[in-house]
Amino acid sequence: MLKSMRSFDDLVAEAETADVAGWGFGWLAGRATEERPPWGYARLLSDRLARVRSALDIDTGGGEVVSEAATLPERMCVTEAWPPNVQRARELLIPRGVEVYEVSGDSPLPFSGESFELVTARHPVNPKWSEIHRVLLPGGHYFAQHVGPASAFELIEFFLGPRPRHHQDRDPLEEASRPEQTGLTITNLQTARCRMEFYDIGAVVWILRKCVWWVPDFSVKRYHDKLLQLASG
């Protein structure tokens, strides 16, 4: 659903130059909504971080979710691959004593085995289960909120066309079998289906610039006609 009194060109130009670094979504306030899962990930994460002495947050983005925790462990580490996010995480978390590591997508985690009581991830890109198992202390836990199958696909397929092969990617039951193959045990698995709404075309441009894996070749120039069609529809 798109609605706005401002012109298409004005909305697109604003969104095309807006900052998309970090993993905050405050720019979308009043322009888009996303229903949140009922369990309250940030609150649960904060509670868990307060009860361990060492923790690692993978794919931390700009460190925004970790920064919400009132109490952090004695040793708190985060990893992130996208340089603009790494810089944002450093600015946000280093003053709180957090170790921020820039990593590449294919490299092992830069930690010794059995280093952490808790490993977390809000939206992991591609969890390396053997590495997560390796860095966890015996009796440690992995706590995360994964993106489910076909997330945002109504929007993605508007730009890219039908992608039936991808609809089952990240199916929670199938994904749960992978960590078990490395020696981890699933103790709790919950799912939720949450609605997204975008209220103007600028919000769509901004989210596609931020979530670059949704439409990997996205640019306003390349998809101008599709954007105009969406705004007019």
N, CA, C and O of each residue as an XYZ file, in Angstrom:
932
protein
N       0.855     -1.194      0.000
C       0.000      0.000      0.000
C       0.889      1.241      0.000
O       1.688      1.416      0.919
N       0.768      2.111     -1.013
C       1.563      3.324     -1.112
C       0.630      4.531     -1.132
O      -0.354      4.559     -1.872
N       0.952      5.516     -0.315
C       0.149      6.746     -0.294
C       1.040      7.907      0.116
O       1.762      7.817      1.109
N       0.995      8.983     -0.634
C       1.779     10.159     -0.301
C       1.298     11.330     -1.120
O       0.865     11.162     -2.260
N       1.372     12.545     -0.534
C       1.016     13.752     -1.252
C       2.226     14.343     -1.969
O       2.073     15.263     -2.773
N       3.420     13.834     -1.696
C       4.625     14.358     -2.335
C       4.829     13.689     -3.687
O       4.299     12.609     -3.945
N       5.612     14.350     -4.554
C       5.796     13.836     -5.906
C       6.705     12.610     -5.903
O       7.510     12.411     -4.993
N       6.555     11.808     -6.932
C       7.391     10.620     -7.115
C       8.865     11.006     -7.125
O       9.669     10.407     -6.410
N       9.225     12.005     -7.931
C      10.633     12.388     -8.054
C      11.206     12.875     -6.729
O      12.353     12.569     -6.401
N      10.421     13.629     -5.966
C      10.884     14.139     -4.678
C      11.137     12.997     -3.705
O      12.167     12.972     -3.031
N      10.219     12.063     -3.627
C      10.350     10.942     -2.702
C      11.535     10.058     -3.071
O      12.293      9.632     -2.200
N      11.692      9.787     -4.349
C      12.780      8.924     -4.804
C      14.127      9.599     -4.588
O      15.068      8.957     -4.121
N      14.235     10.875     -4.917
C      15.504     11.587     -4.741
C      15.922     11.615     -3.277
O      17.098     11.429     -2.962
N      14.971     11.844     -2.389
C      15.284     11.859     -0.964
C      15.790     10.499     -0.502
O      16.792     10.419      0.208
N      15.107      9.435     -0.897
C      15.474      8.093     -0.452
C      16.780      7.624     -1.074
O      17.512      6.842     -0.467
N      17.074      8.088     -2.264
C      18.276      7.654     -2.971
C      19.546      8.174     -2.312
O      20.613      7.581     -2.471
N      19.442      9.275     -1.575
C      20.620      9.861     -0.932
C      20.622      9.690      0.582
O      21.587     10.078      1.241
N      19.565      9.120      1.143
C      19.480      8.960      2.598
C      20.488      7.926      3.086
O      20.852      7.006      2.353
N      20.930      8.085      4.321
C      21.902      7.174      4.925
C      21.258      5.806      5.159
O      20.170      5.715      5.727
N      21.941      4.739      4.718
C      21.446      3.381      4.961
C      22.446      2.557      5.765
O      22.305      1.338      5.860
N      23.452      3.207      6.343
C      24.427      2.481      7.148
C      23.788      1.998      8.446
O      22.770      2.525      8.895
N      24.413      0.982      9.035
C      23.916      0.443     10.293
C      22.715     -0.458     10.087
O      22.356     -0.796      8.959
N      22.098     -0.843     11.197
C      20.947     -1.737     11.107
C      19.747     -1.148     11.835
O      18.902     -1.879     12.352
N      19.680      0.167     11.871
C      18.509      0.830     12.399
C      17.543      1.167     11.270
O      17.959      1.325     10.122
N      16.262      1.277     11.590
C      15.242      1.537     10.585
C      14.415      2.773     10.925
O      13.269      2.907     10.495
N      15.015      3.676     11.706
C      14.302      4.868     12.130
C      13.883      5.758     10.977
O      12.905      6.496     11.097
N      14.601      5.706      9.856
C      14.258      6.551      8.701
C      12.864      6.222      8.178
O      12.218      7.066      7.559
N      12.401      5.009      8.424
C      11.103      4.587      7.916
C       9.937      4.965      8.828
O       8.788      4.656      8.514
N      10.210      5.617      9.935
C       9.139      5.981     10.872
C       8.071      6.801     10.156
O       8.373      7.831      9.553
N       6.825      6.344     10.226
C       5.727      7.019      9.564
C       5.615      6.725      8.084
O       4.667      7.168      7.436
N       6.572      5.981      7.533
C       6.581      5.697      6.098
C       6.431      4.211      5.795
O       6.128      3.827      4.666
N       6.645      3.379      6.810
C       6.500      1.938      6.637
C       6.314      1.318      8.015
O       6.715      1.896      9.025
N       5.714      0.158      8.047
C       5.556     -0.578      9.298
C       5.889     -2.042      9.058
O       5.689     -2.574      7.966
N       6.397     -2.673     10.097
C       6.633     -4.115     10.061
C       6.156     -4.702     11.382
O       6.637     -4.326     12.451
N       5.234     -5.599     11.299
C       4.757     -6.266     12.500
C       5.897     -7.043     13.135
O       6.661     -7.711     12.439
N       6.014     -6.959     14.445
C       7.108     -7.612     15.136
C       6.678     -8.980     15.661
O       5.511     -9.158     16.009
N       7.588     -9.946     15.726
C       7.244    -11.244     16.314
C       6.815    -11.080     17.766
O       7.259    -10.151     18.441
N       5.967    -11.961     18.249
C       5.382    -11.769     19.579
C       6.329    -11.991     20.737
O       6.023    -11.586     21.858
N       7.479    -12.627     20.504
C       8.331    -12.985     21.647
C       9.222    -11.852     22.129
O       9.699    -11.914     23.262
N       9.472    -10.820     21.328
C      10.288     -9.692     21.771
C      11.765    -10.035     21.843
O      12.323    -10.190     22.929
N      12.402    -10.155     20.666
C      13.797    -10.609     20.611
C      14.738     -9.726     21.408
O      15.547    -10.239     22.181
N      14.656     -8.409     21.242
C      15.591     -7.504     21.919
C      15.509     -7.650     23.438
O      16.530     -7.634     24.125
N      14.303     -7.792     23.951
C      14.133     -7.960     25.401
C      14.731     -9.281     25.877
O      15.405     -9.325     26.906
N      14.487    -10.350     25.134
C      15.032    -11.654     25.504
C      16.552    -11.664     25.411
O      17.232    -12.255     26.249
N      17.083    -10.997     24.372
C      18.532    -10.914     24.233
C      19.139    -10.167     25.410
O      20.135    -10.608     25.984
N      18.547     -9.047     25.768
C      19.054     -8.264     26.890
C      19.104     -9.099     28.163
O      20.073     -9.028     28.920
N      18.070     -9.880     28.396
C      18.021    -10.731     29.583
C      19.131    -11.774     29.554
O      19.769    -12.022     30.578
N      19.369    -12.380     28.416
C      20.404    -13.409     28.309
C      21.804    -12.816     28.448
O      22.667    -13.408     29.096
N      22.031    -11.654     27.845
C      23.350    -11.025     27.949
C      23.698    -10.667     29.388
O      24.867    -10.683     29.772
N      22.695    -10.348     30.173
C      22.935     -9.969     31.571
C      23.297    -11.163     32.441
O      23.727    -10.985     33.580
N      23.128    -12.389     31.920
C      23.332    -13.576     32.748
C      24.537    -14.411     32.335
O      24.719    -15.519     32.838
N      25.372    -13.888     31.415
C      26.582    -14.618     31.010
C      27.804    -13.718     31.150
O      27.686    -12.497     31.255
N      28.971    -14.340     31.151
C      30.218    -13.584     31.263
C      30.897    -13.356     29.913
O      31.815    -12.543     29.809
N      30.446    -14.075     28.873
C      31.043    -13.902     27.548
C      29.987    -14.163     26.488
O      29.196    -15.098     26.604
N      29.981    -13.326     25.451
C      28.982    -13.481     24.394
C      29.525    -12.932     23.082
O      30.365    -12.033     23.065
N      29.028    -13.490     21.987
C      29.387    -13.069     20.643
C      28.108    -12.839     19.855
O      27.241    -13.712     19.815
N      27.980    -11.662     19.222
C      26.850    -11.369     18.349
C      27.347    -11.369     16.910
O      28.234    -10.595     16.553
N      26.772    -12.241     16.087
C      27.183    -12.410     14.695
C      26.303    -11.547     13.790
O      25.110    -11.381     14.045
N      26.909    -10.998     12.726
C      26.157    -10.139     11.786
C      25.421     -9.057     12.558
O      24.204     -8.911     12.448
N      26.170     -8.313     13.330
C      25.578     -7.364     14.276
C      25.010     -6.120     13.619
O      24.356     -5.315     14.282
N      25.252     -5.946     12.307
C      24.819     -4.706     11.662
C      25.606     -3.541     12.236
O      26.832     -3.603     12.331
N      24.914     -2.487     12.616
C      25.579     -1.352     13.250
C      25.623     -1.467     14.760
O      25.941     -0.493     15.443
N      25.310     -2.641     15.295
C      25.362     -2.865     16.738
C      24.152     -2.347     17.488
O      24.157     -2.286     18.717
N      23.104     -1.970     16.747
C      21.965     -1.322     17.389
C      21.250     -2.222     18.393
O      20.868     -1.765     19.471
N      21.067     -3.497     18.049
C      20.310     -4.380     18.940
C      21.102     -4.678     20.201
O      20.550     -4.664     21.301
N      22.390     -4.949     20.049
C      23.239     -5.182     21.224
C      23.270     -3.951     22.116
O      23.277     -4.067     23.341
N      23.290     -2.781     21.506
C      23.387     -1.552     22.300
C      22.165     -1.316     23.169
O      22.234     -0.553     24.132
N      21.036     -1.963     22.846
C      19.827     -1.800     23.656
C      19.938     -2.498     25.001
O      19.191     -2.178     25.925
N      20.851     -3.441     25.125
C      20.982     -4.183     26.378
C      21.542     -3.285     27.465
O      22.557     -2.619     27.263
N      20.892     -3.263     28.607
C      21.352     -2.416     29.714
C      22.650     -2.932     30.309
O      23.492     -2.146     30.740
N      22.819     -4.257     30.335
C      24.001     -4.879     30.920
C      24.635     -5.805     29.903
O      23.960     -6.648     29.313
N      25.939     -5.648     29.697
C      26.670     -6.501     28.780
C      27.625     -7.404     29.560
O      28.023     -7.061     30.673
N      27.999     -8.560     28.988
C      28.930     -9.458     29.668
C      30.316     -8.830     29.835
O      30.635     -7.821     29.205
N      31.126     -9.442     30.688
C      32.507     -8.982     30.864
C      33.232     -8.943     29.525
O      33.960     -7.994     29.235
N      33.029     -9.980     28.706
C      33.574     -9.963     27.353
C      32.422    -10.035     26.361
O      31.695    -11.027     26.299
N      32.270     -8.972     25.593
C      31.225     -8.904     24.576
C      31.893     -8.625     23.243
O      32.579     -7.614     23.092
N      31.699     -9.512     22.272
C      32.277     -9.349     20.947
C      31.169     -9.345     19.900
O      30.118     -9.955     20.095
N      31.411     -8.653     18.789
C      30.480     -8.666     17.670
C      31.271     -8.795     16.378
O      32.425     -8.375     16.303
N      30.642     -9.378     15.359
C      31.247     -9.441     14.032
C      30.299     -8.824     13.013
O      29.079     -8.855     13.174
N      30.887     -8.264     11.960
C      30.096     -7.654     10.886
C      30.963     -7.609      9.625
O      32.173     -7.394      9.703
N      30.338     -7.814      8.466
C      31.080     -7.877      7.209
C      31.004     -6.596      6.382
O      31.928     -6.312      5.620
N      29.938     -5.818      6.510
C      29.759     -4.650      5.646
C      30.449     -3.452      6.277
O      30.066     -3.037      7.371
N      31.470     -2.876      5.613
C      32.275     -1.803      6.222
C      31.490     -0.641      6.812
O      31.827     -0.204      7.913
N      30.444     -0.101      6.137
C      29.702      0.998      6.784
C      29.077      0.576      8.111
O      29.019      1.369      9.051
N      28.610     -0.668      8.189
C      28.059     -1.165      9.447
C      29.140     -1.340     10.498
O      28.921     -1.062     11.677
N      30.302     -1.798     10.070
C      31.411     -1.979     11.014
C      31.750     -0.654     11.687
O      31.920     -0.598     12.905
N      31.847      0.409     10.897
C      32.165      1.718     11.456
C      31.089      2.182     12.422
O      31.396      2.729     13.480
N      29.819      1.966     12.061
C      28.716      2.353     12.942
C      28.768      1.552     14.249
O      28.541      2.102     15.326
N      29.065      0.265     14.149
C      29.155     -0.576     15.346
C      30.298     -0.129     16.244
O      30.163     -0.125     17.468
N      31.404      0.241     15.654
C      32.534      0.724     16.460
C      32.152      1.989     17.228
O      32.440      2.118     18.418
N      31.512      2.903     16.539
C      31.121      4.161     17.194
C      30.140      3.915     18.333
O      30.190      4.588     19.363
N      29.253      2.949     18.142
C      28.193      2.694     19.110
C      28.639      1.815     20.272
O      28.230      2.033     21.412
N      29.489      0.810     19.981
C      29.754     -0.230     20.974
C      31.114     -0.156     21.655
O      31.238     -0.541     22.818
N      32.132      0.328     20.960
C      33.460      0.379     21.590
C      33.448      1.197     22.874
O      34.116      0.805     23.831
N      32.716      2.327     22.947
C      32.670      3.053     24.230
C      32.111      2.219     25.381
O      32.321      2.557     26.546
N      31.406      1.139     25.070
C      30.879      0.266     26.113
C      31.772     -0.953     26.342
O      31.382     -1.888     27.040
N      32.960     -0.941     25.758
C      33.906     -2.025     25.981
C      33.714     -3.229     25.085
O      34.291     -4.286     25.341
N      32.916     -3.093     24.041
C      32.653     -4.210     23.135
C      33.785     -4.329     22.112
O      34.269     -3.320     21.598
N      34.205     -5.566     21.818
C      35.200     -5.834     20.781
C      34.464     -6.000     19.444
O      33.598     -6.864     19.308
N      34.817     -5.166     18.466
C      34.154     -5.176     17.163
C      35.124     -5.734     16.121
O      36.223     -5.206     15.949
N      34.717     -6.803     15.426
C      35.567     -7.468     14.449
C      34.953     -7.371     13.061
O      33.801     -7.750     12.851
N      35.740     -6.855     12.112
C      35.329     -6.866     10.713
C      35.729     -8.202     10.105
O      36.892     -8.595     10.190
N      34.785     -8.901      9.496
C      35.045    -10.231      8.949
C      34.608    -10.273      7.499
O      33.868     -9.405      7.038
N      35.068    -11.284      6.784
C      34.561    -11.541      5.439
C      33.549    -12.666      5.516
O      33.545    -13.458      6.458
N      32.696    -12.722      4.516
C      31.611    -13.684      4.561
C      32.061    -15.131      4.591
O      31.343    -15.989      5.104
N      33.251    -15.423      4.045
C      33.696    -16.807      3.920
C      34.705    -17.224      4.984
O      35.063    -18.399      5.061
N      35.160    -16.302      5.790
C      36.238    -16.620      6.727
C      35.701    -17.254      7.999
O      34.556    -17.006      8.377
N      36.519    -18.076      8.673
C      36.120    -18.609      9.979
C      35.972    -17.473     10.988
O      36.503    -16.382     10.783
N      35.263    -17.727     12.058
C      35.151    -16.731     13.117
C      36.532    -16.528     13.750
O      37.245    -17.501     13.997
N      36.914    -15.282     14.013
C      38.277    -14.987     14.475
C      38.455    -15.188     15.983
O      38.943    -14.298     16.678
N      38.060    -16.351     16.478
C      38.126    -16.625     17.910
C      38.582    -18.060     18.135
O      38.380    -18.935     17.293
N      39.198    -18.281     19.288
C      39.602    -19.628     19.667
C      38.366    -20.466     19.976
O      37.287    -19.931     20.230
N      38.532    -21.767     19.951
C      37.435    -22.647     20.309
C      37.037    -22.469     21.762
O      37.860    -22.107     22.603
N      35.770    -22.727     22.051
C      35.231    -22.662     23.405
C      35.506    -21.304     24.063
O      36.053    -21.226     25.163
N      35.114    -20.241     23.359
C      35.375    -18.877     23.841
C      34.159    -18.207     24.477
O      34.321    -17.281     25.271
N      32.941    -18.653     24.146
C      31.762    -17.891     24.546
C      30.676    -18.778     25.167
O      30.426    -19.898     24.721
N      30.049    -18.239     26.201
C      28.884    -18.902     26.781
C      27.646    -18.754     25.891
O      26.763    -19.612     25.884
N      27.604    -17.653     25.144
C      26.415    -17.335     24.352
C      26.832    -16.781     22.999
O      27.682    -15.894     22.920
N      26.232    -17.306     21.932
C      26.380    -16.741     20.592
C      24.987    -16.331     20.125
O      24.034    -17.098     20.261
N      24.869    -15.122     19.575
C      23.565    -14.595     19.196
C      23.606    -14.014     17.781
O      24.675    -13.737     17.237
N      22.439    -13.840     17.211
C      22.318    -13.191     15.907
C      20.864    -12.824     15.691
O      19.977    -13.670     15.808
N      20.622    -11.569     15.378
C      19.236    -11.174     15.127
C      18.774    -11.614     13.751
O      17.710    -12.217     13.611
N      19.584    -11.309     12.719
C      19.246    -11.696     11.351
C      20.509    -12.237     10.688
O      21.093    -11.552      9.849
N      20.945    -13.437     11.037
C      22.178    -13.960     10.440
C      22.042    -14.146      8.942
O      21.007    -14.601      8.455
N      23.094    -13.792      8.212
C      23.056    -13.878      6.759
C      23.174    -15.333      6.310
O      22.346    -15.823      5.542
N      24.196    -16.010      6.790
C      24.435    -17.409      6.418
C      25.157    -18.081      7.573
O      26.385    -18.168      7.545
N      24.449    -18.558      8.584
C      25.099    -19.076      9.792
C      26.074    -20.210      9.482
O      25.731    -21.172      8.796
N      27.285    -20.079      9.996
C      28.284    -21.141      9.862
C      28.177    -22.011     11.112
O      28.803    -21.737     12.135
N      27.374    -23.060     11.006
C      27.032    -23.824     12.203
C      28.233    -24.490     12.837
O      28.324    -24.562     14.062
N      29.154    -24.977     12.029
C      30.338    -25.621     12.610
C      31.178    -24.612     13.385
O      31.762    -24.946     14.416
N      31.240    -23.379     12.890
C      31.997    -22.338     13.586
C      31.286    -21.906     14.878
O      31.935    -21.676     15.899
N      29.966    -21.799     14.826
C      29.212    -21.460     16.034
C      29.429    -22.527     17.099
O      29.667    -22.217     18.266
N      29.345    -23.782     16.684
C      29.584    -24.888     17.617
C      30.999    -24.829     18.174
O      31.211    -25.075     19.361
N      31.965    -24.505     17.323
C      33.369    -24.478     17.739
C      33.638    -23.434     18.810
O      34.362    -23.707     19.767
N      33.066    -22.237     18.668
C      33.408    -21.155     19.597
C      32.578    -21.176     20.879
O      32.880    -20.452     21.827
N      31.533    -22.005     20.910
C      30.726    -22.091     22.128
C      31.424    -22.932     23.190
O      32.023    -23.964     22.890
N      31.337    -22.477     24.420
C      31.784    -23.278     25.541
C      30.853    -24.471     25.725
O      29.684    -24.396     25.349
N      31.346    -25.571     26.294
C      30.439    -26.682     26.611
C      29.269    -26.188     27.462
O      29.470    -25.494     28.459
N      28.064    -26.545     27.069
C      26.889    -26.072     27.779
C      26.423    -24.706     27.353
O      25.436    -24.200     27.887
N      27.120    -24.078     26.382
C      26.732    -22.757     25.905
C      25.519    -22.822     25.000
O      25.049    -23.904     24.647
N      25.012    -21.643     24.624
C      23.776    -21.571     23.853
C      23.908    -20.635     22.654
O      24.652    -19.655     22.686
N      23.170    -20.960     21.601
C      22.981    -20.090     20.454
C      21.553    -19.577     20.502
O      20.608    -20.358     20.612
N      21.397    -18.246     20.418
C      20.076    -17.620     20.500
C      19.949    -16.642     19.343
O      20.775    -15.741     19.198
N      18.913    -16.813     18.511
C      18.839    -15.995     17.301
C      17.410    -15.859     16.818
O      16.514    -16.602     17.219
N      17.229    -14.886     15.944
C      15.948    -14.669     15.265
C      16.228    -14.654     13.767
O      16.664    -13.641     13.220
N      15.975    -15.776     13.112
C      16.282    -15.908     11.700
C      15.146    -15.365     10.837
O      13.985    -15.356     11.243
N      15.507    -14.914      9.642
C      14.504    -14.531      8.651
C      13.912    -15.810      8.070
O      14.643    -16.754      7.771
N      12.611    -15.844      7.911
C      11.937    -17.041      7.424
C      11.909    -17.129      5.915
O      12.459    -16.269      5.228
N      11.265    -18.175      5.391
C      11.217    -18.379      3.938
C      10.368    -17.326      3.245
O       9.345    -16.886      3.770
N      10.814    -16.928      2.050
C      10.066    -15.999      1.187
C       9.766    -14.673      1.872
O       8.723    -14.069      1.625
N      10.663    -14.222      2.722
C      10.456    -12.944      3.405
C      10.465    -11.802      2.400
O      11.389    -11.689      1.595
N       9.443    -10.954      2.442
C       9.297     -9.778      1.569
C       9.193    -10.149      0.091
O       9.495     -9.325     -0.772
N       8.770    -11.374     -0.210
C       8.802    -11.822     -1.597
C       7.760    -11.152     -2.473
O       7.950    -11.106     -3.688
N       6.672    -10.630     -1.928
C       5.731     -9.890     -2.776
C       6.429     -8.695     -3.410
O       6.221     -8.389     -4.584
N       7.260     -8.024     -2.618
C       8.011     -6.883     -3.136
C       9.145     -7.347     -4.042
O       9.333     -6.801     -5.129
N       9.894     -8.342     -3.606
C      11.033     -8.829     -4.389
C      10.577     -9.311     -5.765
O      11.193     -8.983     -6.779
N       9.500    -10.086     -5.794
C       9.052    -10.636     -7.070
C       8.398     -9.589     -7.966
O       8.305     -9.789     -9.177
N       7.948     -8.483     -7.395
C       7.456     -7.386     -8.231
C       8.582     -6.882     -9.126
O       8.351     -6.528    -10.282
N       9.810     -6.850     -8.586
C      10.948     -6.356     -9.356
C      11.639     -7.451    -10.159
O      12.090     -7.203    -11.277
N      11.728     -8.647     -9.612
C      12.533     -9.697    -10.232
C      11.711    -10.766    -10.945
O      12.271    -11.588    -11.671
N      10.406    -10.769    -10.753
C       9.594    -11.827    -11.320
C       9.538    -13.040    -10.400
O      10.209    -13.064     -9.368
N       8.738    -14.057    -10.763
C       8.572    -15.236     -9.903
C       9.904    -15.929     -9.613
O      10.745    -16.095    -10.497
N      10.068    -16.324     -8.368
C      11.291    -17.015     -7.944
C      10.895    -18.249     -7.124
O      11.191    -18.330     -5.932
N      10.227    -19.206     -7.771
C       9.680    -20.343     -7.020
C      10.729    -21.168     -6.305
O      10.447    -21.715     -5.239
N      11.942    -21.280     -6.859
C      12.986    -22.078     -6.208
C      13.361    -21.519     -4.851
O      13.791    -22.264     -3.969
N      13.201    -20.212     -4.672
C      13.678    -19.558     -3.467
C      12.630    -19.528     -2.355
O      12.933    -19.126     -1.232
N      11.426    -19.942     -2.652
C      10.354    -19.798     -1.669
C      10.557    -20.677     -0.439
O      10.037    -20.372      0.634
N      11.304    -21.757     -0.588
C      11.521    -22.641      0.553
C      12.877    -22.432      1.223
O      13.194    -23.110      2.200
N      13.677    -21.502      0.709
C      14.942    -21.182      1.379
C      14.652    -20.738      2.806
O      13.698    -19.998      3.046
N      15.451    -21.176      3.731
C      15.330    -20.813      5.140
C      14.059    -21.358      5.785
O      13.577    -20.805      6.773
N      13.529    -22.418      5.242
C      12.417    -23.080      5.918
C      12.889    -23.491      7.315
O      13.908    -24.171      7.435
N      12.173    -23.095      8.375
C      12.690    -23.306      9.728
C      12.935    -24.766     10.084
O      13.901    -25.071     10.784
N      12.089    -25.669      9.620
C      12.292    -27.074      9.954
C      13.517    -27.644      9.239
O      14.284    -28.416      9.814
N      13.687    -27.249      7.971
C      14.862    -27.708      7.237
C      16.132    -27.084      7.810
O      17.146    -27.763      7.970
N      16.070    -25.789      8.117
C      17.247    -25.110      8.654
C      17.646    -25.669     10.010
O      18.831    -25.695     10.341
N      16.683    -26.114     10.796
C      16.983    -26.645     12.126
C      17.809    -27.916     12.067
O      18.499    -28.253     13.028
N      17.745    -28.628     10.943
C      18.509    -29.867     10.841
C      20.008    -29.611     10.682
O      20.824    -30.475     11.001
N      20.363    -28.438     10.194
C      21.781    -28.157      9.911
C      22.614    -27.995     11.169
O      23.679    -28.606     11.251
N      22.193    -27.202     12.166
C      23.007    -27.126     13.381
C      23.092    -28.460     14.106
O      24.104    -28.750     14.743
N      22.059    -29.265     14.022
C      22.100    -30.562     14.693
C      23.163    -31.461     14.086
O      23.709    -32.326     14.772
N      23.463    -31.265     12.806
C      24.501    -32.054     12.154
C      25.888    -31.719     12.673
O      26.813    -32.513     12.501
N      26.055    -30.561     13.305
C      27.354    -30.172     13.854
C      27.485    -30.508     15.337
O      28.549    -30.315     15.925
N      26.415    -31.009     15.940
C      26.467    -31.354     17.358
C      25.654    -30.445     18.251
O      25.590    -30.669     19.459
N      25.024    -29.413     17.682
C      24.135    -28.566     18.459
C      22.774    -29.243     18.614
O      22.409    -30.102     17.812
N      22.033    -28.855     19.639
C      20.714    -29.416     19.892
C      19.686    -28.298     19.927
O      19.853    -27.330     20.669
N      18.631    -28.414     19.142
C      17.555    -27.427     19.138
C      16.679    -27.657     20.364
O      16.111    -28.736     20.532
N      16.571    -26.651     21.211
C      15.737    -26.782     22.413
C      14.451    -25.973     22.322
O      13.508    -26.232     23.069
N      14.396    -24.997     21.416
C      13.181    -24.176     21.284
C      13.162    -23.563     19.887
O      14.122    -22.910     19.477
N      12.082    -23.773     19.169
C      11.926    -23.210     17.827
C      10.528    -22.623     17.707
O       9.535    -23.341     17.829
N      10.449    -21.311     17.467
C       9.165    -20.644     17.308
C       9.135    -19.929     15.957
O      10.170    -19.489     15.457
N       7.955    -19.819     15.380
C       7.811    -19.121     14.109
C       6.685    -18.107     14.193
O       5.772    -18.239     15.008
N       6.760    -17.087     13.334
C       5.710    -16.078     13.253
C       5.678    -15.536     11.830
O       6.713    -15.456     11.169
N       4.503    -15.166     11.363
C       4.347    -14.539     10.042
C       3.942    -13.090     10.273
O       2.879    -12.816     10.831
N       4.801    -12.159      9.838
C       4.626    -10.741     10.177
C       4.425     -9.910      8.907
O       5.080    -10.143      7.891
N       3.522     -8.952      8.979
C       3.143     -8.138      7.823
C       4.008     -6.890      7.702
O       4.301     -6.233      8.701
N       4.415     -6.565      6.479
C       5.106     -5.312      6.169
C       4.190     -4.431      5.332
O       3.451     -4.933      4.485
N       4.233     -3.123      5.563
C       3.511     -2.170      4.727
C       4.414     -0.979      4.438
O       5.106     -0.488      5.330
N       4.406     -0.514      3.185
C       5.168      0.661      2.776
C       4.179      1.713      2.289
O       3.303      1.424      1.474
N       4.327      2.944      2.796
C       3.335      3.984      2.553
C       3.733      4.988      1.472
O       2.898      5.785      1.042
N       4.990      4.968      1.023
C       5.365      5.804     -0.115
C       6.535      5.154     -0.837
O       7.219      4.290     -0.288
N       6.754      5.579     -2.067
C       7.765      4.942     -2.905
C       9.173      5.190     -2.373
O      10.082      4.399     -2.628
N       9.356      6.282     -1.637
C      10.662      6.528     -1.032
C      11.027      5.444     -0.034
O      12.189      5.049      0.061
N      10.049      4.963      0.706
C      10.307      3.891      1.665
C      10.767      2.624      0.957
O      11.631      1.905      1.460
N      10.190      2.352     -0.212
C      10.600      1.178     -0.983
C      12.031      1.334     -1.481
O      12.831      0.404     -1.377
N      12.354      2.496     -2.017
C      13.717      2.746     -2.494
C      14.718      2.584     -1.357
O      15.764      1.957     -1.527
N      14.397      3.143     -0.212
C      15.323      3.102      0.922
C      15.549      1.667      1.387
O      16.691      1.281      1.633
N      14.493      0.867      1.512
C      14.653     -0.495      2.015
C      15.412     -1.366      1.017
O      16.159     -2.260      1.413
N      15.222     -1.105     -0.277
C      15.958     -1.882     -1.270
C      17.430     -1.490     -1.310
O      18.276     -2.315     -1.657
N      17.744     -0.262     -0.965
C      19.149      0.140     -0.855
C      19.790     -0.457      0.398
O      20.981     -0.768      0.401
N      19.005     -0.614      1.450
C      19.540     -1.123      2.711
C      19.653     -2.654      2.691
O      20.694     -3.209      3.044
N      18.589     -3.320      2.280
C      18.571     -4.788      2.217
C      18.988     -5.195      0.802
O      18.156     -5.584     -0.017
N      20.275     -5.098      0.537
C      20.773     -5.212     -0.835
C      20.587     -6.612     -1.418
O      20.649     -6.777     -2.636
N      20.364     -7.608     -0.586
C      20.181     -8.973     -1.072
C      18.760     -9.207     -1.591
O      18.510    -10.215     -2.252
N      17.832     -8.304     -1.306
C      16.465     -8.481     -1.801
C      16.426     -8.389     -3.324
O      15.946     -9.302     -3.996
N      16.928     -7.292     -3.856
C      17.020     -7.089     -5.310
C      18.473     -6.708     -5.577
O      18.806     -5.523     -5.605
N      19.347     -7.709     -5.776
C      20.795     -7.455     -5.751
C      21.298     -6.424     -6.746
O      22.303     -5.763     -6.484
N      20.626     -6.271     -7.882
C      21.101     -5.291     -8.872
C      20.306     -3.991     -8.811
O      20.265     -3.237     -9.783
N      19.673     -3.730     -7.666
C      18.792     -2.570     -7.591
C      19.536     -1.251     -7.735
O      20.591     -1.041     -7.137
N      18.965     -0.376     -8.536
C      19.298      1.047     -8.580
C      18.052      1.759     -9.070
O      17.227      1.174     -9.772
N      17.921      3.005     -8.705
C      16.758      3.771     -9.155
C      16.733      3.867    -10.670
O      15.670      3.757    -11.282
N      17.881      4.067    -11.275
C      17.935      4.180    -12.738
C      17.496      2.880    -13.398
O      16.703      2.897    -14.339
N      18.008      1.756    -12.910
C      17.699      0.465    -13.538
C      16.221      0.107    -13.402
O      15.630     -0.470    -14.315
N      15.626      0.451    -12.257
C      14.249      0.039    -11.977
C      13.273      1.220    -11.945
O      12.229      1.149    -11.297
N      13.613      2.288    -12.637
C      12.776      3.485    -12.601
C      11.348      3.190    -13.039
O      10.398      3.621    -12.385
N      11.189      2.463    -14.134
C       9.841      2.206    -14.646
C       9.044      1.328    -13.686
O       7.845      1.544    -13.508
N       9.686      0.351    -13.070
C       8.992     -0.502    -12.100
C       8.599      0.299    -10.859
O       7.513      0.108    -10.310
N       9.468      1.179    -10.427
C       9.154      2.029     -9.281
C       7.961      2.936     -9.596
O       7.065      3.110     -8.771
N       7.965      3.500    -10.784
C       6.852      4.360    -11.197
C       5.549      3.562    -11.270
O       4.490      4.044    -10.868
N       5.639      2.345    -11.785
C       4.463      1.478    -11.843
C       3.934      1.170    -10.450
O       2.725      1.192    -10.217
N       4.844      0.882     -9.527
C       4.426      0.582     -8.155
C       3.799      1.787     -7.502
O       2.774      1.662     -6.831
N       4.392      2.959     -7.682
C       3.861      4.176     -7.070
C       2.496      4.554     -7.646
O       1.671      5.158     -6.962
N       2.270      4.195     -8.898
C       1.027      4.571     -9.565
C      -0.086      3.547     -9.349
O      -1.261      3.829     -9.586
N       0.301      2.356     -8.896
C      -0.662      1.268     -8.807
C      -1.495      1.275     -7.592
O      -2.341      0.398     -7.419
